[in-house]
Amino acid sequence: MAPKADGTEAIVLNFVNEQNRPLNSQNVADALQKFNLKKASIQKALDALADSGKISFKEYGKQKIYLARQDQFDILNNEELAQRKEENSRLQNQLDEQKRAISEVEGEIKTLQSNLTMEEIHSKEAKLRKEVKEMEDKLDKLRGGVTLVKPEERKAIEEMYSEKISHWRKRKRIFKDLWDAITENSPKDLKEFKEELGIECDEDVGVSLQSFCDLLQHGKKRARGQ
């Protein structure tokens, strides 16, 4: 239920005096919506207050601007104004300190929220213990000389390795035959000729086919000895 006319005027007067700044009827209506006041009743109250001299107003064309009467407020002298400024500065510093304290507390809350719960810690601990046990069992097998690679897997790897070595040896032989045929009667320095063509042999990059062949033979001997 909306307040009576005198109640509306009291609400509007109190608001205008509290704001102590230029206002139009729309400003007042927007601010006093919580009192369930209609704009027409607020306009009527503003006009009544202005007619009775309780508030001041100015007309700018069709627009009316209302303002609290300034003679009802105590005017501060320079000393009082300086004290107010000092008090405002002190309060602003306190407000800044409070904001910093709130920010620190919020940071601590976020940190705590990001930490694991006891249930999550126990679950993670159990998982890690299981992983450690599996690695220890694997290490014990390695120390005991147990081969962890299945025989069929080892055989498949050796066959694939042997096939690659055979391809390597074959291509190396083909290149040698072609190179010998091309350079047989060439007056050029062979090293400079290879550099000119951008050719790199195994020896040029420190790779030995024989060392890879020996590695395969060593692996086979080791497998038979186990």
C-alpha positions as CSV (number, residue, x, y, z in Angstrom):
1,M,0.0,0.0,0.0
2,A,1.4,3.4,-1.0
3,P,2.0,6.0,1.8
4,K,-0.4,9.0,2.2
5,A,0.3,12.4,0.7
6,D,2.0,13.8,3.8
7,G,3.9,10.5,4.2
8,T,5.0,10.7,0.6
9,E,6.2,14.3,1.1
10,A,8.2,13.2,4.2
11,I,9.9,10.4,2.3
12,V,10.7,12.6,-0.7
13,L,12.0,15.5,1.5
14,N,14.2,13.1,3.5
15,F,15.7,11.7,0.3
16,V,16.3,15.1,-1.3
17,N,18.0,16.4,1.9
18,E,20.2,13.2,2.1
19,Q,21.3,13.5,-1.5
20,N,21.9,17.2,-1.4
21,R,22.5,17.3,-5.2
22,P,20.4,18.4,-8.2
23,L,17.6,15.9,-8.9
24,N,14.7,15.6,-11.3
25,S,11.5,13.7,-10.7
26,Q,12.7,10.6,-12.5
27,N,15.8,10.4,-10.3
28,V,13.7,10.5,-7.2
29,A,11.1,8.0,-8.6
30,D,13.9,5.5,-9.5
31,A,15.5,5.7,-6.1
32,L,12.2,5.4,-4.1
33,Q,10.8,2.4,-5.9
34,K,11.1,0.4,-2.7
35,F,8.4,2.5,-1.1
36,N,6.0,1.6,-3.9
37,L,5.5,5.3,-4.9
38,K,4.2,6.2,-8.3
39,K,6.0,8.9,-10.3
40,A,2.9,11.1,-10.3
41,S,2.7,11.1,-6.5
42,I,6.4,11.9,-6.3
43,Q,6.1,14.8,-8.8
44,K,3.2,16.1,-6.7
45,A,5.2,15.8,-3.5
46,L,8.2,17.6,-5.1
47,D,6.0,20.4,-6.3
48,A,4.3,20.7,-2.9
49,L,7.7,20.8,-1.1
50,A,9.0,23.4,-3.6
51,D,5.8,25.6,-3.2
52,S,6.1,25.4,0.6
53,G,9.8,26.4,0.5
54,K,11.1,23.2,2.0
55,I,13.2,22.5,-1.1
56,S,14.6,24.7,-3.9
57,F,13.9,24.2,-7.6
58,K,14.9,25.6,-10.9
59,E,13.2,25.3,-14.3
60,Y,15.1,24.6,-17.4
61,G,12.5,24.7,-20.2
62,K,10.1,21.9,-19.4
63,Q,12.5,20.2,-17.0
64,K,12.4,21.0,-13.2
65,I,15.5,20.4,-11.1
66,Y,15.1,20.1,-7.3
67,L,17.7,20.7,-4.7
68,A,17.8,20.6,-0.9
69,R,17.8,24.1,0.7
70,Q,21.4,25.0,1.5
71,D,20.6,27.3,4.4
72,Q,19.7,24.3,6.6
73,F,23.2,22.9,6.4
74,D,26.1,24.1,8.5
75,I,28.8,25.7,6.4
76,L,32.2,24.6,7.4
77,N,35.0,27.1,7.9
78,N,38.5,26.4,6.5
79,E,39.7,24.7,9.7
80,E,36.7,22.4,9.9
81,L,37.0,21.7,6.2
82,A,40.6,20.7,6.7
83,Q,39.6,18.4,9.6
84,R,36.9,16.8,7.5
85,K,39.5,16.2,4.7
86,E,41.9,14.7,7.2
87,E,39.1,12.4,8.7
88,N,38.1,11.4,5.1
89,S,41.7,10.5,4.4
90,R,42.0,8.5,7.6
91,L,38.8,6.6,6.8
92,Q,40.0,6.0,3.2
93,N,43.2,4.4,4.5
94,Q,41.2,2.2,6.9
95,L,39.0,1.2,4.0
96,D,42.0,0.3,1.9
97,E,43.5,-1.8,4.7
98,Q,40.2,-3.6,5.1
99,K,40.1,-4.3,1.3
100,R,43.7,-5.7,1.5
101,A,42.7,-7.8,4.5
102,I,39.7,-9.1,2.6
103,S,41.8,-9.8,-0.5
104,E,44.3,-11.8,1.6
105,V,41.5,-13.8,3.3
106,E,40.0,-14.6,-0.1
107,G,43.4,-15.7,-1.3
108,E,43.8,-18.1,1.6
109,I,40.3,-19.5,1.0
110,K,41.2,-20.2,-2.6
111,T,44.4,-21.9,-1.5
112,L,42.5,-24.0,1.0
113,Q,39.9,-24.9,-1.6
114,S,42.6,-26.0,-4.0
115,N,44.2,-28.4,-1.4
116,L,43.2,-32.0,-1.4
117,T,40.7,-33.3,1.1
118,M,41.8,-36.1,3.5
119,E,39.8,-38.6,1.5
120,E,41.6,-37.5,-1.7
121,I,44.9,-37.7,0.1
122,H,44.3,-41.2,1.2
123,S,43.2,-42.3,-2.3
124,K,46.3,-40.7,-3.8
125,E,48.5,-42.3,-1.2
126,A,47.0,-45.8,-1.9
127,K,47.5,-45.3,-5.7
128,L,51.2,-44.3,-5.2
129,R,51.9,-47.2,-2.9
130,K,50.5,-49.5,-5.5
131,E,52.7,-48.0,-8.2
132,V,55.8,-48.2,-5.9
133,K,55.0,-51.9,-5.2
134,E,54.7,-52.7,-8.9
135,M,58.0,-50.9,-9.6
136,E,59.8,-52.7,-6.7
137,D,58.5,-56.1,-8.0
138,K,59.8,-55.2,-11.5
139,L,63.2,-54.1,-10.1
140,D,63.5,-57.4,-8.1
141,K,62.9,-59.4,-11.3
142,L,65.5,-57.4,-13.1
143,R,68.0,-57.9,-10.3
144,G,67.3,-61.6,-10.3
145,G,68.1,-61.9,-14.0
146,V,64.5,-62.5,-15.0
147,T,63.8,-61.5,-18.6
148,L,60.8,-59.3,-18.7
149,V,60.5,-59.5,-22.5
150,K,58.6,-62.6,-23.8
151,P,60.6,-64.9,-26.1
152,E,58.1,-64.4,-29.0
153,E,58.4,-60.6,-28.6
154,R,62.2,-60.8,-28.6
155,K,62.2,-63.0,-31.7
156,A,59.9,-60.6,-33.5
157,I,62.1,-57.6,-32.6
158,E,65.3,-59.5,-33.7
159,E,63.7,-60.5,-37.0
160,M,62.7,-56.9,-37.7
161,Y,66.1,-55.6,-36.7
162,S,67.8,-58.2,-38.9
163,E,65.6,-57.2,-41.9
164,K,66.5,-53.5,-41.5
165,I,70.2,-54.5,-41.3
166,S,69.8,-56.5,-44.6
167,H,68.2,-53.5,-46.3
168,W,71.0,-51.2,-45.1
169,R,73.7,-53.6,-46.3
170,K,71.9,-54.0,-49.7
171,R,71.5,-50.2,-50.3
172,K,75.1,-49.6,-49.1
173,R,76.3,-52.1,-51.7
174,I,74.1,-50.6,-54.5
175,F,75.5,-47.1,-53.8
176,K,79.1,-48.3,-53.8
177,D,78.6,-50.0,-57.2
178,L,77.0,-46.9,-58.6
179,W,79.6,-44.6,-57.1
180,D,82.5,-46.7,-58.3
181,A,81.1,-46.7,-61.8
182,I,80.5,-42.9,-61.9
183,T,83.9,-41.9,-60.4
184,E,86.0,-44.6,-62.1
185,N,87.6,-42.2,-64.6
186,S,86.7,-39.0,-62.9
187,P,89.6,-36.5,-62.5
188,K,87.8,-34.8,-59.6
189,D,88.7,-35.2,-55.9
190,L,86.2,-37.8,-54.6
191,K,85.7,-36.1,-51.3
192,E,85.1,-32.7,-52.9
193,F,82.8,-34.4,-55.5
194,K,80.6,-35.9,-52.6
195,E,80.4,-32.6,-50.9
196,E,79.4,-30.9,-54.1
197,L,76.6,-33.4,-54.6
198,G,75.6,-33.3,-51.0
199,I,76.3,-37.0,-50.4
200,E,77.1,-38.3,-46.9
201,C,78.2,-41.9,-46.3
202,D,78.0,-43.8,-43.1
203,E,81.7,-43.0,-42.3
204,D,81.1,-39.3,-42.8
205,V,78.7,-39.1,-40.0
206,G,80.4,-41.6,-37.7
207,V,78.1,-44.6,-38.3
208,S,79.3,-48.2,-38.8
209,L,77.1,-50.9,-40.3
210,Q,79.3,-53.5,-38.7
211,S,78.7,-52.2,-35.2
212,F,75.0,-52.7,-35.6
213,C,75.6,-56.2,-37.0
214,D,77.8,-57.0,-34.0
215,L,75.0,-55.7,-31.7
216,L,72.6,-58.2,-33.2
217,Q,75.0,-61.1,-32.8
218,H,75.7,-60.1,-29.2
219,G,72.0,-60.1,-28.5
220,K,71.5,-63.5,-29.9
221,K,74.5,-65.0,-27.9
222,R,73.1,-63.4,-24.7
223,A,69.7,-64.9,-25.4
224,R,71.2,-68.4,-25.8
225,G,73.2,-68.1,-22.6
226,Q,70.2,-67.2,-20.5
